[in-house]
């Protein structure tokens, strides 16, 4: 049996979630089984499982989620890699300035 903590932290890298999030933002994430559309989530693309990404869940698709960044000019999301499996939902940003995202 695999045991995992219900909360974990991630560090944002890159501009894909601007203006909502920026590189260097530290986030607290809650593991979830259900995701609400338009939530900010941490996911892995099925086509690129080595990538752990922070994106916005747009819609359920093929047993996973279509996810996109908030920055329309950066397309390193489902438009490039297809469906993703959501690992958790971002609860809040704790660095550099605390802010609830959900």
N, C-alpha and C positions, 0 to 999 in steps of 0.2 A: 504494500500500500504506500502510495506517495503522499507525503505530507507537505503542504504549502501554506505559508502565511497568507492571511486574507488581505493584507495590505503590503504594498511594496513601493519603492521610490524609483523614479526614472528622471533622467536629465535630457532636456530637449536639445537637439543638435540640428542646425540648419534653419532655413527660413520658411518651410512649407506651411507652418501654422500661423504665420503673421497675418493679421495684426493681433490675433488672440494670444499667441505664445511666441516666444523668441528663444534663440539659441542661448543656453545657459540657465533657462528657467528650470527649477526643480519641482517635480510633481509628486503628489501622493496618489496612488492608484489602488482601487479596491477590486479584487477579483470578483467577477460577476458571471452569472449564467444567462441572464436576460439583459438586453441592451435596449435603451430607448433611442429611436432615431434622433439624430442631431447631437448626440452626446459626444464628448471628446473621449477617445478610447486609446488604449494601447493594443496593438494587434500584430499579427505575423501574416504576410502574404503566403498563400499556398504555393505560388510560383517561386517565391524567394524566402523560405522559412528562416534563413539566417538573419533576416532583417527584423528588428523590433522597432515598430514605428508608432508615433503619436499622430492620430488623424481624427477626423470627424466621421462618425457612423452615419451614412446617408440612408441606406435601405438594406433589408435582408435580401440575400441573393444566393441561390445554390447551396443552402445550408450554412452560409457564412454571411459576411457583410461587405457591401460596397463602401469603401472608405475614401475620403478625399481630404486634402489639406485645405485650409482656409485661404491660402495664397493662390489665387487663380493662375499665376505665372509659373508655379512650380508643380510639375505633374508627376512626381514620384509617388503616386498613389494607385488606386485601383484602375485608373485610366491607363497606366503602364503595366501593372502587375496582376490585375484581376482581383478576384475575391480574396478577402482576408478573414482569418479567424481571430475574434476578439478575445483578449486575455483578461482585460480589466477596463474599468471606467475611471477616468480621472476625477478625483474628489476635489482637490484644490492644489493651487500652486503655493509652495511654502518658501520659495526663494526666487527672486530677490525680495519680493513684497508679497505677503500672503493674500490670496484672493480665491474665493470659491468659483468653480467653473461650471458646476452642475446645478 
